[in-house]
């Protein structure tokens, strides 16, 4: 389905699965750079890796004629208009019913995922 085929390998032989091993390295390299660039602590690794995968899936690759993995899977170009710099400051609006008269109308946060 969708050009995906299952291939079996012998346990504990990563050299038989070079494509997957290389993608793991790509994901971890991207996640490491994102963490260091945002000064987030190491305990945020799960969210950082998830965001790295999200971004990789929306980045063009020469492996599939400069299309994105998401485009290949969903048959449409992904909407990248809302992508932001990982770790940037974000402001969350606090609805009137959740705040008192003199409370701030927004909460300052750090953007870590989509």
N, C-alpha and C positions, 0 to 999 in steps of 0.2 A: 504494500500500500504506500503510495506517494514516493516510490523509489527507495524505500527502506527495506533492507534485507537483514535477517538475523544470521550472525556468524558466531560459531562457538569457538572457544579457545581453551587450551589447557590451563587449569588454575595456576596462579603465581608465575605466569609467563607474560609479563607486560610487553615484551618484544614482539609478540604475536599480534598485538592490538595497537600498532603505532599511531593510527589516526585518532583513536580515542585518547591515548596517552598524550598526544600532542595538543589536543583540545583541552585536556585537563591543565596542561602547562599554560596555555594561552589564558584560560580563565583565571588561574591563580596569579599569573603575571599582571593581568588587568586589575584584579582585586587588590593586589599588593600596592600597585600604583595609586589606585583610588583611595585606599586607606591612608597611605602616606601623604597624599595631596590634600586630604581633608582633615588630617590630624585626629581622626577618630580612633578610639581605643581598640585593641585587638579583640576584645569580647564582642565586637560588632561584626565579626567575620562572616556570620551567616547571612546577614542582610547585605553585606558588601558583595559577597559571592553571588547572591541572587540577582542583585542589580547588575553585576558584571555580565552574567549570562543574558539578562534582559537586553543589555546594550549590544552584546555580540550578535544576538539574534536579529537585531535591527541595523546591523552594519553590513554594507556590501562586501562580498567576497569574490575573488577571481575564480574560486572553485566552482561557482555556479553562474558564470557569465555576468559578474558584478551585480547580482541580485542579492537580496538579504535572505537568510534562512527563514525568517518570518514570511517573506514574500513567496518563497517556494512552498511553504506549508499551507498558507491561507489563500494563495492565488491573488493577492492584492498587496500593493505597497503599504508598508506600515506607516502610520501617522507619527511623525517625529516632531511635530510642532510643539509639543509640550515637554520635550526633553530639556532638562536643566543640568547644570554642573553639579556633580555628586558632592554632597557635603555643604552645599550653599545654604545661606540663611533663607528660611521660609517663614511666612506669617500665616497663621491659621485664624480665620475669623471666628470669634466667639459669639454665638447667637444671643440676642437680647435676653431670652428666657434663661440663659445659663450664666448671666452675670448681673451684678448689682450696679446701681447708678454710677458709681465712681470707678468701677473696675475697668481695666483696659478692654478695648473692643477686639484686640487680637492677641495671639500668643506667639512669641518668637520661638522658632524651632530650627532644626537642621534637617535638610532633605536627604533621606537615605535610600529611598526606593520608589517604585512606581506601582 
